[in-house]
């Protein structure tokens, strides 16, 4: 007997697929994600580089992306080189505005894809705000709303580094009618 997945777990899986598809294409690298989704008590921005964005509409939530310096630089370099920029023109530090802004832009791209995929599957629409990216020395816990009691963490792997998506979703259930 198979266990019915909760709505947040279904949405989390769609977000993982959207992130992989978008980053595979934009970085020309193979991004992997863990088939295990973690239940977590809080959603946090964590060092060295974090990015967050809220989505609102037919369903509401918050996504946080957490990148180590190595993961941010690996994604940034792959993204910029795939666009044809010369190696010698790339930023060298993960705290540079170029790297931080690029992580925000990547987040915007895969969140747009995720919204599109959820709408295609469930006929429900949400809109993302502008992702905010920043370099961090310490973790910051985000509490978007008391109704956001369901939180998940998804793990992504690059060639040599990992990065994380944390998601808070309002208490909701998607029930597809005949």
C-alpha positions in Angstrom: 0.0 0.0 0.0 1.5 3.4 -1.0 1.3 6.3 1.4 -0.4 9.4 0.0 2.0 12.3 -0.2 1.1 15.6 1.4 0.7 18.7 -0.7 3.9 20.3 0.6 5.9 17.2 -0.5 4.3 17.2 -3.9 5.1 20.9 -4.3 8.6 20.3 -3.0 9.2 17.6 -5.6 8.0 19.9 -8.4 10.3 22.6 -7.1 13.2 20.2 -7.2 12.4 19.2 -10.8 12.1 22.8 -11.8 15.4 23.7 -10.2 17.2 20.8 -11.8 15.7 21.5 -15.3 16.5 25.2 -15.1 20.0 24.9 -13.7 20.9 22.0 -16.0 20.1 24.2 -19.0 21.6 27.5 -17.7 24.8 26.1 -16.4 25.2 23.2 -18.9 26.0 20.9 -15.9 24.1 18.0 -14.4 22.5 19.0 -11.2 21.2 16.2 -8.9 18.8 16.3 -6.0 18.2 13.9 -3.2 15.1 11.7 -3.4 14.7 12.3 0.3 12.9 15.5 1.5 13.5 16.5 5.1 10.9 17.8 7.5 12.4 20.8 9.3 11.1 23.0 12.2 12.1 26.4 10.7 13.2 28.0 7.4 16.6 29.7 7.7 19.0 31.7 5.6 22.4 30.1 6.2 26.0 31.2 5.4 27.7 31.9 3.1 25.1 33.0 0.6 21.3 33.0 1.0 18.4 33.9 -1.2 14.8 34.1 -0.4 11.5 34.7 -2.2 7.8 34.6 -1.3 5.1 33.4 -3.5 1.4 34.3 -3.2 -1.8 33.6 -5.0 -3.8 30.4 -5.0 -1.2 28.9 -2.7 1.3 30.8 -0.6 4.8 30.1 0.8 8.4 31.1 1.1 11.5 29.5 -0.5 15.0 30.0 0.8 18.1 28.9 -1.1 21.4 28.3 0.9 24.7 28.1 -0.8 28.2 27.5 0.6 30.9 29.8 -0.9 32.0 26.8 -3.0 28.5 26.0 -4.3 27.8 29.6 -5.2 31.1 30.0 -7.1 30.6 26.7 -8.9 27.1 27.7 -10.0 28.1 31.3 -10.9 31.1 30.2 -12.9 29.2 27.5 -14.9 26.3 30.0 -15.5 28.6 32.7 -16.8 30.8 30.5 -18.9 27.7 28.9 -20.4 26.7 32.4 -21.5 30.0 32.9 -23.2 31.7 35.2 -20.7 35.5 34.9 -20.6 37.1 33.2 -17.6 39.2 36.2 -16.8 36.2 38.5 -16.4 34.5 36.5 -13.7 34.3 37.5 -10.1 36.7 35.7 -7.7 34.8 36.0 -4.4 31.4 34.7 -3.5 30.6 37.9 -1.6 31.0 40.1 -4.8 27.8 41.8 -6.0 28.1 39.9 -9.3 27.9 36.5 -7.6 25.1 37.5 -5.2 23.1 39.0 -8.0 23.6 35.9 -10.2 22.3 33.6 -7.4 19.2 35.9 -7.1 18.7 35.7 -10.9 19.0 31.9 -10.9 16.5 31.7 -8.1 14.1 33.9 -10.1 14.5 31.6 -13.1 13.8 28.3 -11.4 11.0 29.7 -9.2 9.3 30.9 -12.4 9.7 27.4 -13.8 8.3 25.9 -10.6 5.2 28.2 -10.6 4.6 27.2 -14.3 4.9 23.5 -13.5 2.5 23.7 -10.5 0.0 25.7 -12.6 0.3 23.1 -15.4 -0.4 20.2 -13.0 -2.9 21.7 -10.6 -4.4 24.7 -12.5 -3.4 26.9 -9.5 -1.5 30.1 -9.9 1.0 31.9 -7.6 3.3 34.7 -8.3 6.8 35.2 -7.0 8.2 38.5 -5.7 11.7 39.6 -6.6 14.2 37.2 -4.9 16.5 38.8 -2.4 20.1 37.5 -2.2 22.7 38.3 0.4 26.0 37.1 1.7 25.8 35.9 5.4 28.1 35.3 8.3 25.4 33.8 10.6 22.1 32.0 10.1 18.8 34.0 10.1 15.5 32.2 10.8 12.6 33.5 8.7 9.1 33.3 10.1 6.8 34.4 7.3 3.5 33.7 9.0 2.1 31.6 11.8 0.0 29.6 9.3 3.2 28.3 7.6 3.7 25.3 9.8 4.9 22.9 7.1 8.6 23.3 6.3 10.9 21.1 4.1 14.5 21.0 3.1 15.7 19.6 -0.2 19.4 18.9 -1.0 21.0 19.5 -4.4 24.4 18.3 -5.6 26.9 19.8 -8.0 30.1 18.2 -9.2 31.9 19.1 -5.9 29.4 21.0 -3.7 25.9 20.8 -2.3 23.3 23.5 -1.9 19.9 23.6 -0.2 16.4 24.7 -0.8 14.2 25.3 2.3 10.4 25.8 1.8 7.6 26.9 4.0 4.1 26.4 2.7 0.7 27.5 4.2 -1.4 24.6 5.5 -3.2 23.6 2.3 -4.2 20.5 0.5 -4.5 20.1 -3.3 -7.5 17.9 -4.1 -7.8 17.2 -7.8 -11.4 16.8 -8.9 -12.4 14.4 -11.6 
